[in-house]
């Protein structure tokens, strides 16, 4: 039972860190262009052709 007193705060801290990382990524624009990367791989860049 005493192990729960250790594991519950650790789990809450890890969850809070995950939430903070997600909110930081959301704020910094990581999820702005979801379609661009998926379509960019399908087309060749004309600059790369030699």
C-alpha positions in Angstrom: 0.0 0.0 0.0 2.9 2.4 0.7 4.1 1.9 -2.9 1.0 3.6 -4.1 2.1 6.7 -2.2 5.1 6.8 -4.4 3.7 5.6 -7.7 0.6 7.9 -7.8 2.6 11.2 -7.6 5.1 9.9 -10.1 2.3 9.0 -12.5 0.7 12.4 -12.0 4.0 14.2 -12.7 4.7 12.2 -15.8 1.1 12.9 -17.1 1.6 16.6 -16.4 4.9 16.6 -18.3 3.2 14.8 -21.2 0.4 17.4 -21.2 2.9 20.3 -21.0 4.9 18.9 -23.9 1.7 18.5 -26.0 0.5 22.0 -25.2 4.0 23.4 -26.1 3.9 21.5 -29.4 0.4 22.9 -30.1 1.5 26.4 -29.2 4.7 26.3 -31.4 2.8 25.2 -34.5 3.8 21.6 -34.8 0.3 20.6 -35.9 -0.5 23.5 -38.3 0.1 21.7 -41.6 -0.9 18.1 -41.4 -1.6 17.6 -45.2 1.6 19.3 -46.4 4.1 16.7 -45.3 1.9 13.9 -46.6 1.6 15.4 -50.0 5.2 16.8 -50.2 6.6 13.3 -50.3 4.6 12.4 -53.4 6.0 15.1 -55.7 9.6 15.6 -56.9 11.2 19.0 -56.4 12.4 20.4 -59.7 15.5 21.7 -57.9 16.7 18.1 -57.1 16.8 17.0 -60.8 20.2 17.1 -62.4 
